[in-house]
């Protein structure tokens, strides 16, 4: 692809292979739960966000990431290249295993996840510096999670801000270091879920009022716009001095593994197209609601047509 082709979104993040067991309930510490169903799916928060953006965007999405040279890495690269993604800057790390996530999913859709990062930890700031200046200048939105090294994420944020991009950071897994690494001043839209917001702010987030207070604290720390996602309780959106609590879209959830990633990828698309933060949040919420009605991470991610079909119906029950 030519460098100057319009590509509105850059995603920096992780690539994992998800090894998933579904069972009736999640085990407690020391407990074994039998009767589970096993499957494997493409995942990784960065890859999920990139694919969510790619399926909802009209233009190709640039993805900055790293995999090992093992079979998992080869399969991941093949799958990503079949999406609406520019994969020129995907790094293959010789001798390193690709990222793997072990995921337990209950019948309710709740999940537990443990990640072995592998090659994801070898995406370095110099890899970000090597991306041509024209790529940054022709984009509009930059997205990152925290499954890549923090210094690499900060490097991406600096390049994005210098080029005038809107920056979105999904602080997952939550890392308080971002609060002290000048990171928040580089972030335009910060999107923790309520658990991550609690870990970052040191305050409980159990209600709408709690979410608003946590969001205000994050704004004071440096980012002007905050979206705290609260699962079945919707979202708290803080846009400078404006606060709005949006209800969740009612669906029958069977697997919430990639819901937050789908939300962030679709949010990036909506913002890149000039929608307001509230409009973008509603659109992203529809995408996430569709995803939780399906199994797997990337297999659950909806297309633009699916999101718009449900939006045009005004339905609270995506199909």
N, C-alpha and C positions, 0 to 999 in steps of 0.2 A: 504493500500500500504506500502511496506517496505521502511524504511527511505533511504536506500542506492540505491533505484531505481534512474536511471538517470533522473533528471528533470532540464533542462537547464535554466528555466526562473522562477523568483519569481516576482509576481505583488502585490503591496500594494496599496489599494485604497478603493473606496466607492462602495456601492450597493444602488441603488435607483429603485423605480418603477416609470416609466415615464407615466404621464397622458397628452396626446397629443391632441391638437386641430389643425386641418389643415383648413385653409381658404384662400381666394383669396389674402388677403393682411394682413400685421401685423398692429395691432392697434397702433395709436399714443397715447400719454398720454391723458387720459380723453375720449378717443374714444371707442365705442363698435362696433365690427365687427361681423355681423351675417353670417349664412350660413356655419358654420364650421362643419367638420367631426371629431368625437371623437374616439380615441382608446387608449388602454393601452398596454405598452410594457416593457419588462425588460430593465433596464438601470443602470445609475451610471457610472461615468468616469472610476473608477477602474474596475468594473465588465465588462464594454465594452472592456477595454484594455486587461483584462485577457481572455475574450472569444475570442477576435481577435487573441491574441497570441496562445491560445489553438487550434483554428481552423486552424491556419497556421503552427503550430509546429508538429513535429513527436512525441515528448515526452510529457507527461503530464506537465501542468503548475501549479505551486503552487500559491494559492491566499490567501492573508492575508487581512481580512476585518471583518466588524461587521454588524449585522442586529438586529432588534427588535424581540420580540417573538409574533408579530401580524401576521395577515394573509398575509400581503405583504412580511414579512420576510420569512414565511414558503414557499410561492410560489417562492421567489427568490432562496432559498436554493435548492428547488427541481429542478429548471431549471439549476442552476449552476452545480449540481451533475450529470446532464445528459451530460455535456460537457467534454472535455479532460482536466479536472481540478482536482488537488489534493485539496480537501476542508477540510482537517483535522484541519486547523488552522482558519477556519471561526468561529467567536465569535457571540454567541447569547446573547443579553443584555436584561435581564428580565425587564419588565415594561417600556421599551422604544419603541417608534414608529420607524419603519424602515424608511429609507430615501425616500423622494418623490420629484420628479421634475415635475413642471408644465411647459409644452412646447407648444409654439405657432409656427406653421410652415406655411409659406406663399407658394403660388403656385410656386414661384421662387426657393424654397428650403431654403431660409434664415429663421432664427429662433430666438426666444427669449426664455430664460430659467430662471426659478426661482426655487431654491432648498431649501427644508427643510431637513437639514442633519440628524436629529434624531440620531439613533444609530451609525451612522458613526463617530460622535464626541466622542464616547466611545471606540474607538480603541486606546489603550494606549501604550506608550513605553514598559511597562512591558509585554504586549502581544507579542511584537516583540522580546524582550529578551528571552521569553519562547520557541521560535522556536529552535529546536535542532541545535547545531553547525554543525552537519553533513549535514543538509539541505542546509545551506549556502555554505559549502565547495564543495558540489556536483553540484552547479548551476554555470551559466556563466554570466547571465544578470539579473539585478534588475530594475524594472520599478515602478514609483510612479507618482501620480498626487497630487494636493493640495486640494482635497475634504476631506481628513483626517487631523487631527490635525498636525500642522507643527512639533511639537516635536516628534510625532510618525514617521513622514516621515524622520526626521533627524536620529532617532534611526535606522530605516531601512537602510538608506544610510551608517551609520557607520558600521553596521554589514556587509553590502555588500562590502564596501571598504576593511575592515579587511580581508575578505575572497577572495579578488581579483576579484570580479565581475565587469563587465562593468555596470555603473549606468546610467539610463535614467530618467530624470524628465520632465514631461509635466506640466508646471506651470499654471494649470487651476483649479480653478479660480486664476488669477494672484494675488500674495501676495508679496508686496515689502519686507516683513520681511525675505524672503528667501535670499535676497541680503545681509542681515546683520547678519544672523544666522549661519555663516560658511558653509551654505548649498552649495553654488556654488563650493567651493573647493572639495566637495564630489561628484560632478556631472561630469560624463564623457561626456554625450550627453544631451544638454538642448534643448527642443523642443517647444518654444512658438509659437503661431500664431502671426500675425503682430499686432493685438490689444494688446495682452499680452506683446509683446516685447516693444511696445510703453509705456505701463503702468509701466513696470519694469525699463526702461531706461530713461523715461521722455522726449523722443524725438518722433516726428512723424515718422510713418513708412508707407509711401504711394508709394514708388518706390523701385526698386531693389537697388539703391544706399543707400536709407534710411535703407533698411533691412540689407545691408552689414555693415553700420555704427553701427546700433544697435547690430548686432552680434559681431562686434569687441569690443564694450563696454562690452558686457556680457563675452566675453573671458577675457578681462582685469580684470573683477570682479572675475574670478576664474575657469571657465569651458573652456576646450580647444576646444571642438567641439560643435557647435551650428547649429541647423536647424530651420530656421524661415519659417513656413508654411504660404502661402499667398493665399489659396483658388484657384480661377481661374487663379491667376498669378503665380502659381507654388511654388517653394521653393528656399530659399537661404541657401546653405550649406557651413559652415565654418569649415574646418578640419585643425586645427593649422593654418598654413600660407596660405593654399589653400582655395580659394573661388570659388564656382560654383553655377550658377543660373540655376535651372532646370525648364523647361516649365511644365505647368499643362497638364494632360491628358484630352482631350476634351470629355465630356459626357453631356447628358441631365440630369441635376440634378433635383431631385424631393424632396429630404430631406437630408439636410446636418448635421443632429443632431449629429451623432456619427462619422463623418468623421475623426476628429482629433484623437479620441480614436482608431479607426481602424488603422490609420497610425502608432500610437505609438506601438500598440500590434504587428503589422506585422513587424515594424522596429526591435523590440526586437527579434523576431524569426530570422530575417535575420542576425542580428549581432551575435546572439548565434551560428549561423552556419558558422561564419567566413567570411561573406561578408564584403567588404569595406564599408565605410560610404556612399559613393555615390551610390554604387550598392544597398545597403540596403534601401536608400532613394527612389530610383526608384521603387524598389519592393513594398515598403510600400505605395508609391503613387498610384500604380495600385490597391492595396487593397482598399484604401480610395476612389478611383474613382468608383470602383464597388459599394461601399456602398452607395454613394449618389444617385445612380439610383434606390434605394429601400427605402421603408418606414420603420420607426422605428429604434431604436438603435441596440440592439442585433439581431433582425430579419434581419437587413441589412448586417451583417458581413459575408464576403465571406470565403469559405474554401480554403485550400492550393491548391487543384486541380483547383479551379476557378481562383485563382491568377496566377498559372503557365500556365494555358491554354491561358489566355490573354497575358501573357509575351511571350509565345512561338509563338503566332501569330504576335507579334510585333504590336498589334492593339492599336490605339489611341482612340478606342471607346469600352470600356469593355461592355460585354453583361451579 
